Amino acid sequence: MEIKKEVIALDRNLHELVSSIEILDAISPINYKQQKAEFFDSRFTQEPNFVYKEKALDAFALKRKLFNLPVESLEDEDLVALYSGVISSYIDKIDQVASIGSSDFIYDSFRYYGEPSEKDLRNAAFVLHLPIEQKPDETLLSASEIEAYLRQFAVKHGYEHSVKLDDNMIANALVSGTTVKINTQAKVKKMDMDALAHHELGVHLATTLNGRNQPLRVLSLGCPANTKTQEGLAILSEYMAGCLTLGRLRHLALRVMAVKSMIKEKSFRTTFLLLKEEFNASDEQAFTITARVYRGGGFTKDYVYLRGFHEMLNAYETSTYFNNLLCGKTAIEYLPIINNLVNKGYLLPPKFITPAFATPQVSDKIQMFIAHAIK
């Protein structure tokens, strides 16, 4: 199918306007290691004061340009629905970036990601009450070993990639564009390294590459509020690869509790001590999770992982054309529209299929029971 030049022009203009907006990079504290050291030195009494990169963003001018894009000229109702949604979503994201470090940021975060529901809190409580099997201490693998493993995984599956070591990260690893960033301080178990590869490369990098492979760039930008679906797919990938441990699920459940505490208490120390004293998180784990939800001024994103996992497991088992969720940075709510656009030729089926979806390895019946008990 030949796509009309008006569609291509609007798609390119939209991409040019907003492709540089990256919320996770913008809310990464530039003084994370220093503030962590001071918090521990103060015996958990000194509230961290995170600092962020300066923003060069004229929010009003950018939003005006987005609203002026001639979406109504697209004619096709599926295209209109997709582009209208993406533009509205970026309006919210622009407000988030503009308010980083201010008291307004948490409210912009609510608007974009929402907050944990009672159902989310019940799911988290269920996971946190599950007994953990005590295993002998495993050898922890270093950042250089993680780098070698992730490079090997990427090459095996034909993923375009580069690797960058970063000494000021909160996460152990993450994908930004086609760059795999690895925390120089990261230390993980072998099973966790497998999970990291399937999560970051098998989903996040694969959907990035699939989005770039599209004739239209809109799925490189992402469907509205695509985080729940993308992170849900990534956790599902860990599960289908047979490396989603109870410890990992507990970590995700702790994030839900941390977001709830952050909203209610608005005290870094209180949230940290809640995770440490009530839920037996280690000092390192409690600090990392707490820093994630307080960065920017109150970031509610982290509660969506458990919810997203439940929704993606259900979609995997029931949805027609499930793999079209890998076409780019998609959202489950837009799957019918994406299916239509693939059928019409505006979008291509995904080139890269998440390895764990193509060849599932899950066989542990206890894992299967727990996964399906999360509602």
N, C-alpha and C positions, 0 to 999 in steps of 0.2 A: 504493500500500500504506500502511495505517495502522500506524505503529510503536508497539508497546506502551509504555505510560507507564513501565514498569519499566526498559526499555532506555534511554529518554530521560533518566530520572532518574539512572541510573548514569553515562551519558555526560556529563551536565551536571556531576555531582559530580566526576568525574575531571578534566574540563576546569578546573573552579574550583580544584582542588587543585594542579595542576601547570602551568597555562598561563603562569605568570609565570617559570618556570625557563628561562633562556636561557644556555646554556653559553658561546657565543661572546661575548656581551656581558660575562659575568662574568669571562672570562679576558683581556679587553682591558686591557693595562697603562695605568694613568692617567698614568704618567711616561715613555711610550714615546719621545717626541721628545727629552726630556732625556737619557735613557740612551743613545739613539743618538748624540747629539752627544758625550757623554763617551767613548763607545767609540771613535769616530773620532778625537777629540782625543788619546786615549791611544795612538794608533797600533795599535789592535786588541789592546791588552793588558788593559784593565780589563773584567772580566766584568760585563755589565749586571745590575742588581738591580731587576727589575720589581716594581711595587707595584700592587695591585688594589683595587677597591671593597670596602668592608666588607660581609660577608654577614650578612643577618638571616634565618637559616634554621635551624629546629629539625628536623634531619634525622630523628631517631628518631621524633618525633611525626608527621611527614609520612609516613614509610614505614608507620607503624602504621595511619594512616587509609587509605592505599592498599591495604594487605593486607586491610582490613576491608570493602572494596567487594564487594558480593555478586555476583561474576562468574558463579557457578554458577546464578544465577536467570535468566540470559539465555536458557537453553534451546537456542537455535540454536547448533550446534557451531562455525560459522564466526565468529559473534560472540564466543563464549567464547574461541576461539583468538586472535582479534585483540585483544580487551581484556586477556586474560591476558598476552599478549606485550608490549603497550604498558605495562602496569603494571610488569612485571618490568624492562623497559627503563628506566623512570623511576626505579626503585630504584637502578640503576647510575648514572644521571645525577645523582641527588641526592647520591650519594657523591662523584661528581666535583666538583660545586659546593662541597660541604663541605670538600674537601681542597685547594682552589686555594691555591697558594703554599706547600704543604707537600711533604715528601718522599713522601707517600702518593699524590699526584696522578697521577704517572706510572703507578702500578699500577692506579688506577681507570681511567686512559686505556686501558691494555692491555685491561682487562676489557670496555670498551665498544667500542673501535675495533679492537683487535688490534694487530699489528705486521707489517711487511713480511716476506713469505715469500721464499724463494730465487727463485721465479718472478717476484715483483714486482721484485726486484733485477736479474734478468736483463733484464726488459722495460725498466727504467730505463737499464741499461747499453747496451742496443741503441739506444735513442733518443739517448743521449749520444754515441754513436760515429758517428752519421749526419753527413755533411758539411753544413755550413751555407752556403747561397749568399749571397755578399756582395752587399748591395744599397746603393745610395747612401743616405746619411742622410735619413730622412724627418722632416718637420716634426712636432714633438710638440704635441699638443693639451692645453690647460689644463683645470683643473677646471671653469671656467665653460662651456667648450665641451663638455665631457663632460656637464655638467648639461643643457645645451640639447638635446643629441642624445638623451639618455635620456628626457627629458620628451617629445620628439617621438615616440620609439619607443613609449612608454607610451600616449600619446594615440591614435596610429595603430591600436593593437591593442585599445583600449578597456579598458585596465587602470586600475583605481582605484589611485591612488598619491599620495605626497607625497615631496618631496626635501629632504634635509638635508645641508648641508656640515659636515664634521667635521675638525678640525685635529689629531686625536690617533689616527688610524687607521693600521693596518698595510696593509690591502688598499687598492686604488685605489677600489673601490666594493663595496657589499654591500647586500643587501635584508634588512631586519628588519621583520617584519610586512608592512605595505604601504608602509613608508618606505624610500626608496632613499637610502642614505648614501654620500656622495662625499668622498673624501679631498681636502682643500684643496691638498695638495701633489702631487696626481696629475698625471702627464704621460704621455700614451700616443699611439701612432701611430694613424692612421685605422683600419687593419685591426684593431688591438687594441680600439679603441672599439666597432667592430661586434661583435666577439666578446664584449665586456663586456655589451652590450645583450642579445644572444641568451642569454648565460649567466645574468645576474642577473634580467633581466625576462622573457625568453622561457621560462625554466624556474622559477627560484626565486619570482618574483612570481606567475607564472601558477599554479603549484601551491599557493601560499598562497591565492590568490583562489578556486581550485577547492575547496580544503579548507573554506574559509569558506562556500561555497555548498552544502555537504552538509547533509542533515537531521540527521546525527550529527556531532559535533565531533571525533571521534577522529582523523580524518585531518588536522586542523589541528595536533594534537599530534604525530602522526607514528608510522609503524610502527617497530618495534624496529630499531635500527641502520640508519636510513634514509639516513644520510649517503652511503654508497657509491653507492646508487641515485640519490639526488638530484644529487650532484656528477657522477656518470656521465652522467645525462641532460643536465646543463648542458654538459659537454664535448662530448657527442654533438650538442647543439644548435649549438655552435660549428662542429663538423665539417660538419653537414648544411647550415649556412648558407654554407659555403665559406670560412670565415675562421679555421680552426684551423691556424695556421702551425707550422713546425718549431720556431721559437723558443718558441712557447707549449708545445709538447710537451716541449722541453728543460727548460722551467721546471718542468713537472709532474714530470719525471724527477729533477730536482735536489731536489725536495721528498722523494721517496722516499729518496734518498741522505742527505738531512739527517736524516730520522727515524731511519734506521739508525745514523748517527753519534751522534745524541743519545742513543739507547739504549745504545750501546757506550761512548762516550767521556764523556758527561755533562759536556762542556766547551763552552760557547758559542763561545769563541775557536777551539777545535779544529775544530768544525763549520764555522764561518765560513771559516777558512783552507782547509779541504778544498774547499769550493765555489769559492772564489776561485782557489786555486793548482792544484788537480787538474782542475777542470772549467771553468776560465776564466770563472766568473761575475763580473760587475762588483761593485764594492764595495756599491752600492745593492741589487742583486739578492741578493747573498750575505747581507747583513744582514737584509733583509726575510724571506727564506726561513728563516734561522736563528731569527729572533725568533718566527716563527709556530710553530715546533716546540718552542721552549723556553718559550713562554708558559704560565703556570699552574703550571709545575714539570715540564713534559714532556708535550707534546700530540701524540699519534701520528696524528691524523686525516689529515694531509696525504698519506700514502702511498696513500690509497684512490682518488684521482682517476684515475690510470692504470688501475687494476684496474676501477674503476667504468665507465670509458669502454669498455673491452673487453667487459664484461658487457652494457652497454646497447646497444652496436653489434650484438652477437650477438642480443639480445632483439628489437631493431628489425627484424632480418632474419628472425627465426624464430618469434617469439611471437605467438599469437593474442590479440587485444585489447590490443596493446602500449600504445595510448593511455590505457588505464585506469591506467597508471602515473602519469598526470597528474592523477588524481582528488584528490590532496592530497599530503601528505608520505609517500609510499609506499616500500616496499622490494620488490625483485624477488622475494624469497622468499615474499612475501605476495600476489603477483599472482593465484594461483588463488583464494585466499580473497576478494580484492577483486572478482574477476570474479563469484564466486558471490553476493556481497552486492549487487552492481549488478543482477544478474539477479533477485534476490529483492526488490529495491526498497528495501533499507536504505541504499544509496548511489546517487548519481547519476553518470552518465557525465560526464566533464570538460567544462565549459562552454568553457574556454579551451584551445585546442590550440597547443602551441609552434609559432610561425610556421615555423621551419626544418624541422619534421616535416611540416607541412601542405604546404609548398612547398619541397622540398629543392633546394639550389643546388650541391651538391658535384659537381665534374666533373673536378678535377685527378687524373690517374691515379697520380701519384707519391704524393699525399696518400692516395688510396684504398689503395695498396699498403702504405704505412707503417701506416695505421690497422689494416689486417687482419693485419699482421705482429706486432702486440702481442697476446700470447697470455694 
